[in-house]
Amino acid sequence: MKLFVVLSCLLAGCLAQRPHPCSSPPLLSGALSVSSQNEKLWATARYLYDALGRRIRLEEIGSYDNKTFTLDVLLLYREATMYEIFKHNNTCKKRPLKADFQPLGIPKTASLLGQSVLGSSSGPGEGLLVNTWIGDMPDKQGKFMSTVTEFGCIPITTLYHTDQFGWMMTNFFNNVIGISDPSQLNPPDFCPETEDSTEEPADFLSLFLTKH
């Protein structure tokens, strides 16, 4: 009996290892919301995420400076190209994309802030075990704080600072591993093959500042 207890304790110790940085599944779909500390910007979006092909599709609705907007964009990071898609009249704008692809997950340089349970730990299925990490943004442009699930490394929340908006928060929800229709990550047939030379290069924040 004593031997069984000792073995059980050793097993529990092995299972309770310290969390490690992780990579989110390479194919994800779901929804997200974006909001700014200065309350100038909020948006919700349906997203498709393909880390293998470095492609992201966002279909958004939101408000910037008390003006509502809708936006459908396809970001092709390998081609450094963004397509703004207008389904109502089958037109499309092609713009250069200056941002680098940032895979979802936790980089190896991040530090663990803590582990917690969303919901309740009182009974099975009542809570979700998550890990929160902090670290430096690319090129030392500031700090970030990200929360992901302990099992699966599914993104929950990311918080980072910008000069224009203050702290920006992105919340992920209704996440599903995989993409049901991969064709949505390809430019529609009516999109132009050449870029509009009058368009400025786009980055993530500029997606919410496009004038319509």
GROMACS elastic network, one bead per residue, 0.5 to 0.9 nm:
[ bonds ]
;  ai    aj funct       b0    kb
    1     4     6  0.50897   500
    1     5     6  0.64059   500
    1     6     6  0.87630   500
    2     5     6  0.51184   500
    2     6     6  0.62478   500
    2     7     6  0.86618   500
    3     6     6  0.51075   500
    3     7     6  0.61738   500
    3     8     6  0.85457   500
    4     7     6  0.51508   500
    4     8     6  0.60784   500
    4     9     6  0.86379   500
    5     8     6  0.50223   500
    5     9     6  0.62039   500
    5    10     6  0.86702   500
    6     9     6  0.51610   500
    6    10     6  0.62873   500
    6    11     6  0.86751   500
    7    10     6  0.50732   500
    7    11     6  0.61476   500
    7    12     6  0.86018   500
    8    11     6  0.50799   500
    8    12     6  0.61387   500
    8    13     6  0.85918   500
    9    12     6  0.50739   500
    9    13     6  0.61797   500
    9    14     6  0.87070   500
   10    13     6  0.50799   500
   10    14     6  0.63566   500
   10    15     6  0.88331   500
   11    14     6  0.50921   500
   11    15     6  0.63358   500
   11    16     6  0.86868   500
   12    15     6  0.51273   500
   12    16     6  0.61456   500
   13    16     6  0.51624   500
   13    17     6  0.68292   500
   14    17     6  0.58380   500
   16    19     6  0.86220   500
   17    20     6  0.88648   500
   19    22     6  0.88544   500
   19   112     6  0.76472   500
   19   115     6  0.84246   500
   19   131     6  0.74582   500
   19   150     6  0.74762   500
   20   106     6  0.86347   500
   20   108     6  0.81348   500
   20   112     6  0.79982   500
   21   105     6  0.76221   500
   21   106     6  0.50085   500
   21   107     6  0.59863   500
   21   108     6  0.54386   500
   21   109     6  0.81613   500
   21   110     6  0.70781   500
   21   111     6  0.82872   500
   21   112     6  0.82938   500
   21   133     6  0.84163   500
   21   153     6  0.88222   500
   22   105     6  0.56827   500
   22   106     6  0.51973   500
   22   107     6  0.70058   500
   22   108     6  0.76774   500
   22   148     6  0.89599   500
   22   152     6  0.86202   500
   22   153     6  0.61900   500
   23    26     6  0.80567   500
   23   103     6  0.77527   500
   23   104     6  0.65398   500
   23   106     6  0.61728   500
   23   107     6  0.77933   500
   23   152     6  0.85028   500
   23   153     6  0.63182   500
   23   154     6  0.86007   500
   24    27     6  0.84765   500
   24    28     6  0.84840   500
   24   103     6  0.78162   500
   24   104     6  0.54828   500
   24   106     6  0.80618   500
   24   148     6  0.85747   500
   24   152     6  0.68231   500
   24   154     6  0.56420   500
   24   155     6  0.71526   500
   25    28     6  0.65168   500
   25    51     6  0.82140   500
   25   104     6  0.81264   500
   25   105     6  0.84789   500
   25   152     6  0.73557   500
   25   153     6  0.74185   500
   25   154     6  0.73493   500
   25   177     6  0.67737   500
   25   178     6  0.82590   500
   26    49     6  0.74323   500
   26    50     6  0.58251   500
   26    52     6  0.61500   500
   26   103     6  0.82835   500
   26   104     6  0.82627   500
   26   177     6  0.83680   500
   26   178     6  0.81344   500
   27    48     6  0.78419   500
   27    49     6  0.56801   500
   27    51     6  0.64201   500
   27    52     6  0.76534   500
   27   176     6  0.86956   500
   27   177     6  0.60151   500
   27   179     6  0.63261   500
   28    47     6  0.82085   500
   28    48     6  0.61127   500
   28    49     6  0.50853   500
   28    50     6  0.67819   500
   28    51     6  0.87282   500
   28   175     6  0.68364   500
   28   176     6  0.57871   500
   28   179     6  0.61936   500
   29    46     6  0.77124   500
   29    47     6  0.56084   500
   29    49     6  0.60202   500
   29    50     6  0.88007   500
   29   174     6  0.81861   500
   29   175     6  0.57492   500
   29   176     6  0.53212   500
   29   177     6  0.65102   500
   29   178     6  0.64209   500
   29   179     6  0.59039   500
   29   180     6  0.84232   500
   30    45     6  0.85826   500
   30    46     6  0.58726   500
   30    47     6  0.55337   500
   30    48     6  0.68387   500
   30    49     6  0.88357   500
   30   172     6  0.75062   500
   30   173     6  0.64118   500
   30   174     6  0.51184   500
   30   176     6  0.59414   500
   30   177     6  0.87212   500
   31    44     6  0.72991   500
   31    45     6  0.55751   500
   31    47     6  0.55769   500
   31    48     6  0.85908   500
   31   171     6  0.84639   500
   31   172     6  0.59471   500
   31   173     6  0.54280   500
   31   174     6  0.59333   500
   31   175     6  0.67235   500
   32    43     6  0.83278   500
   32    44     6  0.56873   500
   32    45     6  0.53807   500
   32    46     6  0.65139   500
   32    47     6  0.71088   500
   32   170     6  0.66742   500
   32   171     6  0.53590   500
   32   173     6  0.59652   500
   32   174     6  0.83769   500
   32   175     6  0.89243   500
   33    42     6  0.73148   500
   33    43     6  0.55274   500
   33    45     6  0.62605   500
   33    46     6  0.89590   500
   33   169     6  0.79960   500
   33   170     6  0.55447   500
   33   171     6  0.52131   500
   33   172     6  0.67036   500
   33   173     6  0.84568   500
   34    41     6  0.76620   500
   34    42     6  0.53672   500
   34    43     6  0.51063   500
   34    44     6  0.62974   500
   34    45     6  0.84083   500
   34    62     6  0.88317   500
   34   168     6  0.71124   500
   34   169     6  0.56764   500
   34   171     6  0.66448   500
   35    38     6  0.87920   500
   35    39     6  0.70353   500
   35    40     6  0.81746   500
   35    41     6  0.56100   500
   35    43     6  0.65494   500
   35    44     6  0.88514   500
   35   167     6  0.85858   500
   35   168     6  0.58603   500
   35   169     6  0.54252   500
   35   170     6  0.67394   500
   35   171     6  0.88207   500
   36    39     6  0.52547   500
   36    40     6  0.64489   500
   36    41     6  0.54285   500
   36    42     6  0.65375   500
   36   165     6  0.57756   500
   36   166     6  0.67044   500
   36   167     6  0.59121   500
   36   169     6  0.64043   500
   37    40     6  0.78740   500
   37    41     6  0.84460   500
   37   165     6  0.63687   500
   37   166     6  0.54910   500
   37   167     6  0.50377   500
   37   168     6  0.61930   500
   37   169     6  0.80385   500
   38    41     6  0.77416   500
   38   165     6  0.58260   500
   38   166     6  0.63803   500
   38   167     6  0.79053   500
   39    42     6  0.72778   500
   39    64     6  0.87193   500
   39    65     6  0.84065   500
   39   165     6  0.81060   500
   40    63     6  0.76434   500
   40    64     6  0.54991   500
   40    65     6  0.50346   500
   40    66     6  0.71824   500
   40   165     6  0.73721   500
   41    62     6  0.75063   500
   41    63     6  0.57420   500
   41    65     6  0.67209   500
   41    66     6  0.82396   500
   41   165     6  0.79550   500
   41   208     6  0.78827   500
   42    61     6  0.86830   500
   42    62     6  0.54989   500
   42    63     6  0.55285   500
   42    64     6  0.68102   500
   42   208     6  0.87858   500
   43    60     6  0.65479   500
   43    61     6  0.56010   500
   43    63     6  0.63403   500
   43    64     6  0.85297   500
   43    69     6  0.88664   500
   43   208     6  0.81070   500
   44    59     6  0.83657   500
   44    60     6  0.56393   500
   44    61     6  0.56716   500
   44    62     6  0.62082   500
   45    58     6  0.60427   500
   45    59     6  0.52093   500
   45    61     6  0.64145   500
   45    62     6  0.84704   500
   45    71     6  0.89520   500
   46    57     6  0.80330   500
   46    58     6  0.57712   500
   46    59     6  0.52425   500
   46    60     6  0.66095   500
   47    56     6  0.70828   500
   47    57     6  0.55506   500
   47    59     6  0.66351   500
   47    60     6  0.86358   500
   48    55     6  0.80846   500
   48    56     6  0.55358   500
   48    57     6  0.50391   500
   48    58     6  0.67761   500
   48   178     6  0.88462   500
   48   179     6  0.68790   500
   48   182     6  0.87217   500
   48   184     6  0.82995   500
   48   185     6  0.76058   500
   49    54     6  0.79113   500
   49    55     6  0.62607   500
   49    57     6  0.68154   500
   49    58     6  0.89758   500
   49   104     6  0.89383   500
   49   178     6  0.86825   500
   49   179     6  0.79753   500
   49   185     6  0.86601   500
   50    53     6  0.56769   500
   50    54     6  0.55764   500
   50    55     6  0.51064   500
   50    56     6  0.62078   500
   50    57     6  0.89359   500
   50   178     6  0.87633   500
   50   179     6  0.83115   500
   50   185     6  0.82437   500
   51    55     6  0.65978   500
   51    56     6  0.83187   500
   51   101     6  0.85546   500
   51   102     6  0.87984   500
   51   103     6  0.62984   500
   51   104     6  0.81529   500
   52    55     6  0.79247   500
   53    76     6  0.81813   500
   53    77     6  0.83683   500
   53    78     6  0.75606   500
   54    75     6  0.82667   500
   54    76     6  0.64139   500
   54    77     6  0.55967   500
   54    78     6  0.63169   500
   54   101     6  0.66093   500
   54   102     6  0.88216   500
   54   103     6  0.82790   500
   55    74     6  0.73506   500
   55    75     6  0.56109   500
   55    77     6  0.62302   500
   55    78     6  0.79648   500
   55   101     6  0.84629   500
   55   185     6  0.65704   500
   55   186     6  0.87399   500
   56    73     6  0.82642   500
   56    74     6  0.59183   500
   56    75     6  0.51228   500
   56    76     6  0.68711   500
   56    77     6  0.84295   500
   56   185     6  0.69180   500
   57    72     6  0.75248   500
   57    73     6  0.58167   500
   57    75     6  0.62426   500
   57    76     6  0.88573   500
   57   184     6  0.74552   500
   57   185     6  0.62697   500
   58    71     6  0.76553   500
   58    72     6  0.57355   500
   58    73     6  0.53978   500
   58    74     6  0.65746   500
   58    75     6  0.83330   500
   59    70     6  0.76420   500
   59    71     6  0.57731   500
   59    73     6  0.65471   500
   59    74     6  0.88463   500
   60    69     6  0.80327   500
   60    70     6  0.54912   500
   60    71     6  0.50113   500
   60    72     6  0.62200   500
   60    73     6  0.84844   500
   60   208     6  0.88479   500
   61    68     6  0.73961   500
   61    69     6  0.57576   500
   61    71     6  0.64514   500
   61    72     6  0.89414   500
   62    67     6  0.82824   500
   62    68     6  0.55163   500
   62    69     6  0.54515   500
   62    70     6  0.65125   500
   62    71     6  0.86619   500
   62   208     6  0.80686   500
   63    66     6  0.57478   500
   63    67     6  0.51997   500
   63    69     6  0.59189   500
   63    70     6  0.86990   500
   63   208     6  0.83445   500
   64    67     6  0.52416   500
   64    68     6  0.63658   500
   64    69     6  0.75989   500
   64   208     6  0.72390   500
   64   209     6  0.70865   500
   65    68     6  0.83532   500
   69   208     6  0.81838   500
   69   210     6  0.85893   500
   69   211     6  0.83752   500
   69   212     6  0.73346   500
   70   212     6  0.86437   500
   71    84     6  0.74058   500
   71    85     6  0.77172   500
   71    86     6  0.81843   500
   71   207     6  0.79409   500
   71   208     6  0.80666   500
   71   210     6  0.85647   500
   72    83     6  0.83644   500
   72    84     6  0.59171   500
   72    85     6  0.53651   500
   72    86     6  0.70219   500
   72    87     6  0.85309   500
   73    82     6  0.68682   500
   73    83     6  0.55251   500
   73    85     6  0.58960   500
   73   207     6  0.80451   500
   74    81     6  0.84139   500
   74    82     6  0.56819   500
   74    83     6  0.50737   500
   74    84     6  0.66069   500
   74    85     6  0.76696   500
   74   184     6  0.85422   500
   74   185     6  0.67987   500
   74   186     6  0.78338   500
   74   187     6  0.72954   500
   75    79     6  0.89219   500
   75    80     6  0.79637   500
   75    81     6  0.63026   500
   75    83     6  0.65994   500
   75    84     6  0.88834   500
   75    97     6  0.76010   500
   75   185     6  0.84590   500
   76    79     6  0.55855   500
   76    80     6  0.59798   500
   76    81     6  0.52462   500
   76    82     6  0.60274   500
   76    83     6  0.82247   500
   76    97     6  0.79358   500
   76   101     6  0.89322   500
   76   185     6  0.84712   500
   76   186     6  0.87534   500
   77    81     6  0.63686   500
   77    82     6  0.80643   500
   77    97     6  0.71546   500
   77    98     6  0.85584   500
   77    99     6  0.76482   500
   77   100     6  0.67701   500
   77   101     6  0.59086   500
   78    81     6  0.78353   500
   78   100     6  0.89979   500
   78   101     6  0.83099   500
   79    82     6  0.86427   500
   79    96     6  0.87028   500
   79    97     6  0.82769   500
   80    95     6  0.87237   500
   80    96     6  0.58971   500
   80    98     6  0.64128   500
   80    99     6  0.77761   500
   80   100     6  0.83576   500
   81    94     6  0.69825   500
   81    95     6  0.58467   500
   81    98     6  0.81345   500
   81   195     6  0.85539   500
   81   201     6  0.88103   500
   81   202     6  0.86499   500
   82    93     6  0.81478   500
   82    94     6  0.58498   500
   82    95     6  0.51464   500
   82    96     6  0.60061   500
   82    97     6  0.55789   500
   82   201     6  0.88132   500
   82   202     6  0.73855   500
   83    92     6  0.65416   500
   83    93     6  0.55526   500
   83    95     6  0.63236   500
   83    96     6  0.87903   500
   83   187     6  0.71819   500
   83   191     6  0.76250   500
   84    91     6  0.86564   500
   84    92     6  0.55559   500
   84    93     6  0.50372   500
   84    94     6  0.65403   500
   84    95     6  0.79611   500
   84   191     6  0.88508   500
   85    90     6  0.76614   500
   85    91     6  0.63797   500
   85    93     6  0.66662   500
   85    94     6  0.88740   500
   85   187     6  0.85994   500
   85   188     6  0.81957   500
   85   191     6  0.77742   500
   86    89     6  0.61775   500
   86    90     6  0.57510   500
   86    91     6  0.52479   500
   86    92     6  0.58188   500
   86    93     6  0.84887   500
   87    91     6  0.67971   500
   87    92     6  0.83754   500
   88    91     6  0.80195   500
   90   188     6  0.86615   500
   90   190     6  0.63340   500
   90   191     6  0.82640   500
   91   190     6  0.61742   500
   91   191     6  0.64702   500
   91   192     6  0.86231   500
   92   188     6  0.83468   500
   92   190     6  0.68355   500
   92   192     6  0.68250   500
   93   191     6  0.68710   500
   93   192     6  0.70719   500
   93   195     6  0.75491   500
   93   196     6  0.71978   500
   94   191     6  0.73400   500
   94   192     6  0.65995   500
   94   193     6  0.77159   500
   94   194     6  0.69187   500
   94   196     6  0.62084   500
   94   199     6  0.84654   500
   95   194     6  0.87669   500
   95   195     6  0.54745   500
   95   196     6  0.63385   500
   95   197     6  0.81035   500
   95   199     6  0.61448   500
   95   200     6  0.72316   500
   95   201     6  0.63156   500
   95   202     6  0.69766   500
   96   195     6  0.71175   500
   96   196     6  0.87284   500
   96   199     6  0.78460   500
   96   200     6  0.72668   500
   96   202     6  0.62953   500
   97   100     6  0.84309   500
   97   200     6  0.88725   500
   97   201     6  0.52877   500
   97   203     6  0.61976   500
   98   201     6  0.57297   500
   98   202     6  0.59339   500
   98   203     6  0.58842   500
   99   102     6  0.87724   500
   99   201     6  0.87674   500
   99   202     6  0.73256   500
   99   203     6  0.51430   500
   99   204     6  0.71187   500
  100   203     6  0.87192   500
  102   138     6  0.89484   500
  103   106     6  0.87258   500
  104   107     6  0.89556   500
  104   153     6  0.88584   500
  104   154     6  0.84442   500
  104   155     6  0.71037   500
  105   146     6  0.83570   500
  105   147     6  0.89854   500
  105   148     6  0.73757   500
  105   153     6  0.64818   500
  105   154     6  0.75410   500
  105   155     6  0.67850   500
  106   109     6  0.83058   500
  106   110     6  0.66923   500
  106   133     6  0.74176   500
  106   134     6  0.89457   500
  106   135     6  0.89820   500
  106   146     6  0.74978   500
  106   147     6  0.87449   500
  106   148     6  0.81410   500
  106   153     6  0.82845   500
  107   110     6  0.56533   500
  107   135     6  0.82481   500
  108   111     6  0.82867   500
  109   135     6  0.67686   500
  109   136     6  0.79514   500
  110   133     6  0.61939   500
  110   134     6  0.55566   500
  110   136     6  0.73059   500
  111   132     6  0.87457   500
  111   133     6  0.55058   500
  111   134     6  0.54027   500
  111   135     6  0.61677   500
  112   115     6  0.81331   500
  112   131     6  0.73873   500
  112   132     6  0.62107   500
  112   134     6  0.65229   500
  112   135     6  0.88992   500
  113   131     6  0.76865   500
  113   132     6  0.54181   500
  113   133     6  0.50263   500
  113   134     6  0.63648   500
  113   145     6  0.86773   500
  114   130     6  0.86585   500
  114   131     6  0.59769   500
  114   132     6  0.54460   500
  114   133     6  0.71581   500
  115   129     6  0.72926   500
  115   130     6  0.58101   500
  115   132     6  0.62423   500
  115   150     6  0.84567   500
  116   128     6  0.82411   500
  116   129     6  0.59166   500
  116   130     6  0.55839   500
  116   131     6  0.65388   500
  116   132     6  0.81333   500
  117   120     6  0.66509   500
  117   121     6  0.66232   500
  117   127     6  0.58097   500
  117   128     6  0.52611   500
  117   130     6  0.60862   500
  117   131     6  0.87860   500
  118   121     6  0.82675   500
  118   126     6  0.85523   500
  118   127     6  0.52894   500
  118   129     6  0.64636   500
  118   130     6  0.72006   500
  119   126     6  0.61180   500
  119   128     6  0.65706   500
  120   123     6  0.71557   500
  120   124     6  0.89664   500
  120   125     6  0.85657   500
  120   126     6  0.51675   500
  120   128     6  0.78912   500
  121   124     6  0.74504   500
  121   125     6  0.84155   500
  121   126     6  0.63113   500
  121   127     6  0.54944   500
  121   128     6  0.81902   500
  121   129     6  0.88651   500
  122   126     6  0.70181   500
  122   127     6  0.81177   500
  123   126     6  0.56338   500
  123   127     6  0.78304   500
  124   127     6  0.74493   500
  125   128     6  0.76923   500
  128   149     6  0.73108   500
  128   150     6  0.83932   500
  129   148     6  0.88270   500
  129   149     6  0.60482   500
  129   150     6  0.56958   500
  129   151     6  0.77631   500
  130   147     6  0.65426   500
  130   148     6  0.55567   500
  130   151     6  0.80855   500
  130   153     6  0.86420   500
  130   156     6  0.84124   500
  131   146     6  0.82507   500
  131   147     6  0.55246   500
  131   148     6  0.55777   500
  131   149     6  0.61544   500
  131   150     6  0.58932   500
  131   153     6  0.88535   500
  132   145     6  0.69549   500
  132   146     6  0.55828   500
  132   148     6  0.66139   500
  132   149     6  0.88266   500
  132   157     6  0.89296   500
  133   144     6  0.82173   500
  133   145     6  0.55584   500
  133   146     6  0.52853   500
  133   147     6  0.63057   500
  133   148     6  0.84440   500
  134   143     6  0.71271   500
  134   144     6  0.56295   500
  134   146     6  0.64610   500
  134   147     6  0.89786   500
  135   142     6  0.85949   500
  135   143     6  0.56672   500
  135   144     6  0.55493   500
  135   145     6  0.66912   500
  135   146     6  0.87034   500
  136   139     6  0.81144   500
  136   140     6  0.57133   500
  136   141     6  0.72995   500
  136   142     6  0.58383   500
  136   144     6  0.60735   500
  136   145     6  0.88905   500
  137   140     6  0.54110   500
  137   141     6  0.55483   500
  137   142     6  0.54219   500
  137   143     6  0.55218   500
  137   144     6  0.61169   500
  137   160     6  0.80680   500
  138   141     6  0.62466   500
  138   142     6  0.80946   500
  139   142     6  0.83936   500
  140   143     6  0.77286   500
  141   161     6  0.86402   500
  141   162     6  0.86142   500
  142   160     6  0.74155   500
  142   161     6  0.64201   500
  142   162     6  0.79450   500
  143   159     6  0.85471   500
  143   160     6  0.60530   500
  143   161     6  0.67257   500
  144   158     6  0.70964   500
  144   159     6  0.55524   500
  144   161     6  0.71378   500
  145   157     6  0.81194   500
  145   158     6  0.57307   500
  145   159     6  0.50747   500
  145   160     6  0.64860   500
  146   155     6  0.77910   500
  146   156     6  0.76158   500
  146   157     6  0.56419   500
  146   159     6  0.62729   500
  146   160     6  0.86444   500
  147   153     6  0.89056   500
  147   154     6  0.86760   500
  147   155     6  0.63887   500
  147   156     6  0.54285   500
  147   157     6  0.51568   500
  147   158     6  0.64083   500
  147   159     6  0.89425   500
  148   151     6  0.85672   500
  148   152     6  0.83425   500
  148   153     6  0.52399   500
  148   154     6  0.52603   500
  148   156     6  0.51994   500
  148   157     6  0.71464   500
  148   158     6  0.88542   500
  149   152     6  0.62420   500
  149   154     6  0.52067   500
  149   155     6  0.66958   500
  149   156     6  0.71029   500
  150   153     6  0.59202   500
  150   154     6  0.80771   500
  151   154     6  0.76675   500
  154   172     6  0.87659   500
  154   175     6  0.77623   500
  154   177     6  0.89453   500
  155   158     6  0.78484   500
  155   171     6  0.81077   500
  155   172     6  0.62201   500
  155   173     6  0.84103   500
  155   175     6  0.84604   500
  156   170     6  0.82900   500
  156   171     6  0.58026   500
  156   172     6  0.50195   500
  156   173     6  0.69435   500
  157   169     6  0.70410   500
  157   170     6  0.56086   500
  157   172     6  0.61864   500
  158   168     6  0.81386   500
  158   169     6  0.57486   500
  158   170     6  0.52072   500
  158   171     6  0.66648   500
  158   172     6  0.86359   500
  159   167     6  0.67117   500
  159   168     6  0.56344   500
  159   170     6  0.65151   500
  159   171     6  0.88623   500
  160   166     6  0.83658   500
  160   167     6  0.55631   500
  160   168     6  0.54057   500
  160   169     6  0.67502   500
  160   170     6  0.88816   500
  161   164     6  0.88784   500
  161   165     6  0.77147   500
  161   166     6  0.54196   500
  161   168     6  0.59480   500
  161   169     6  0.88546   500
  162   165     6  0.56304   500
  162   166     6  0.50191   500
  162   167     6  0.61237   500
  162   168     6  0.70583   500
  163   166     6  0.57181   500
  163   167     6  0.85473   500
  165   168     6  0.68908   500
  172   175     6  0.70306   500
  176   179     6  0.79176   500
  179   182     6  0.59174   500
  181   184     6  0.60952   500
  181   185     6  0.82522   500
  182   185     6  0.56590   500
  182   186     6  0.76862   500
  183   186     6  0.54197   500
  183   187     6  0.83650   500
  183   188     6  0.87644   500
  184   187     6  0.74955   500
  184   188     6  0.80289   500
  185   188     6  0.89911   500
  186   189     6  0.89487   500
  187   190     6  0.80914   500
  187   191     6  0.63147   500
  188   191     6  0.56113   500
  189   192     6  0.81960   500
  192   195     6  0.73062   500
  192   196     6  0.89900   500
  194   197     6  0.87473   500
  195   198     6  0.86716   500
  195   199     6  0.80652   500
  196   199     6  0.57076   500
  196   200     6  0.89762   500
  197   200     6  0.79883   500
  199   202     6  0.84954   500
  201   206     6  0.89942   500
  202   205     6  0.81721   500
  202   206     6  0.58520   500
  202   207     6  0.70387   500
  203   206     6  0.53913   500
  203   207     6  0.67798   500
  204   207     6  0.55911   500
  204   208     6  0.78312   500
  205   208     6  0.57528   500
  205   209     6  0.69990   500
  206   210     6  0.63802   500
  207   210     6  0.59241   500
  208   211     6  0.87525   500
